[in-house]
Structure formats: C-alpha cells, structure tokens
Amino acid sequence: MEIPYAVKPRPDTGLYNAKLGIWLFLASEVMLFGGLFSSYILLRVGADLWPHGMVSIPVGTFNTFVLIASSVTVVMSWASLKLGRLGDFKKYMALTIACALGFLGVKSFEYHAKFTHYDVWFKDAATAEKYFKAAYGEEKGVEAARKLFVERFHLHNTKAVYEANQVQLPGHLEGNPLFATHRSLASAKKETFQFTPDAPFGTHDHPKPIEVKLSDVERLSAYVPKHSTYFAIYFTITALHGLHVLGGAIVLAYFLFTANTWWKKNPEQLANRVEVGGLFWHFVDLVWIFLFPIIYLL
C-alpha cells in the first residue's frame, strides 16, 4: 500500500507530508535555539564584565563562508534533480557534505585551542614578576609581565584604563594578574607544572618555559565551560549547533549514497527528500549567521 501525499501535496495544506513535518520540526528548533539566545542576552546584560577577543574572528569568518557556500550547493543539488541531472546532483551534494565536514574540522581546531590554553592567576604581582624574570630574563621580565597583564586584562575587561602603560585595576583584581600559557601546560610533578607565557602582542620575544609551583598559583584553568560564563555559553551553543551540522551531514550523505535506487524507483520523491533535507540545512546555516556575530564580533 502506498503512503498518501508522499509526493503530491495535501489538498488542505498545499504541502506534501514530509515538507509539512519538517516545518513543524523547525518550529521546535526555533524555540530551542531561541531559548539559548535569550539566555545569552540575559546573562550578558547582567554581567559587569564580558571577555573580548577570546575567539578568532578570521577563523569564524571562514567557517561562515563555508556554510553559506554549502547552502548554495544544496540548492543546486535539488535543482539538478528537478532538471533530471542525477550526475550534477551527486556532485553538488558531495560538495555540500564536504563543506559540512570542513566546518566541523575547523570547529575541532578551535576547540583544541581552547582546551590547550590556560589562564594562570598568580597569588600576587611579586610572584608573577619572579616567574616572568625567569622566562624573559632579568631586564625584560617586569616589563613583559606588565605588558602582558595589561593586554590580558583588556581582553577580559573593556573598562580597563591605560595611563602611561599602566592600568588602574578594580580592587577585587588588584594583586591577581592574569596570564595565559602558550598552548601547552605539561605536568612535571604533582607540585609543579611547566609554563610558557605568551609574548605580548607586537613583540618578538621568545620566553623560555619555566617550572611553576602550584603553591604560587591562585587559579589554573583551561578555556573550558567551567572557566567562565562566556565559555559555558560558547561551548553549549556551538556544540549543539555542531551536532546539528553533523546530523544534517549524515542525512545528506544518506541521500547521496541511495540516490541511484530512489532515482529508478521514484525521482520525484527523491527530489522531495532532498528539498526537506535542504530546508533543515538552511536552518542550520541561519542559526550560525546569528551565532557568529554574538560570539565572535560583539
């Protein structure tokens, strides 16, 4: 027995069943991401300080263009089926899946960078200067520590005030300079770890790795969800979006690998399936269009 309205539209809605179903599903997805975006707005508006410059804008921009390109190719794949060109459909669908995998690959690169960078809060400024003298040398140590502290403080607090290369700190941050390691934080012993400070922007210094005592550190944290509200939001929304990209890619790959069978059986139904998958893919792209500016630019 053939399922009714799998190809032809229903007389009451003007849509075939799958298209009506995907619109209902996308309505629930709008509520899901709408709740997350609303939570982001409320948390950010209620925060006294908000980090800036913690994610790479060029990387995010590249991923945005990758998803926009995939929206074009998925439309071209559907149009190819409507024109009776199965070969072109396969080509464009393969490009769409390649874009999806490329997007996920870039996100994994970003995630790896966050999990391998650390914030190190020393107990006081004197302790920080001691270690930076060891990393940069006696002459440059204090200057490098101050420059890097000002730079990192600016990333975490847009209200930082610069006066003659100095920064006026709020009372609750005074004596707790914030620094970030250069990608690696290798454990040496239980009481110590290996620490390589980042060089300040605009300098060509090459600091040496140093051994830091845990007793001299007030806080040690990678850029993971527990690090701050900012990274909790970043990982929650981008990971959920990434799962949608992965799920969409799996569905589109299924259409690609079963295309020959469905083309012989019912070409119109195959085109309808691809159209439904394309609608979901456009939604995934649209979510990223909203996600990119609020996470990377604002």
HELIX and SHEET records of a PDB file:
HELIX    1   1 ASN A   17  VAL A   45  1                                  29    
HELIX    2   2 ILE A   57  LYS A   82  1                                  26    
HELIX    3   3 LEU A   86  PHE A  115  1                                  30    
HELIX    4   4 ALA A  125  TYR A  136  1                                  12    
HELIX    5   5 GLU A  138  HIS A  156  1                                  19    
HELIX    6   6 LEU A  214  ASP A  216  5                                   3    
HELIX    7   7 PRO A  225  HIS A  227  5                                   3    
HELIX    8   8 THR A  229  PHE A  257  1                                  29    
HELIX    9   9 ALA A  259  LYS A  265  1                                   7    
HELIX   10  10 PRO A  267  PHE A  292  1                                  26    
HELIX   11  11 PRO A  293  LEU A  297  3                                   5    
SHEET    1   A 3 LEU A 178  ALA A 180  0                                        
SHEET    2   A 3 TYR A 118  PHE A 122 -1                                        
SHEET    3   A 3 VAL A 217  ALA A 222 -1                                        
SHEET    1   B 2 VAL A 161  GLU A 163  0                                        
SHEET    2   B 2 GLN A 166  GLN A 168 -1                                        
SHEET    1   C 2 THR A 192  PHE A 195  0                                        
SHEET    2   C 2 ILE A 210  LYS A 213 -1                                        
END                                                                             
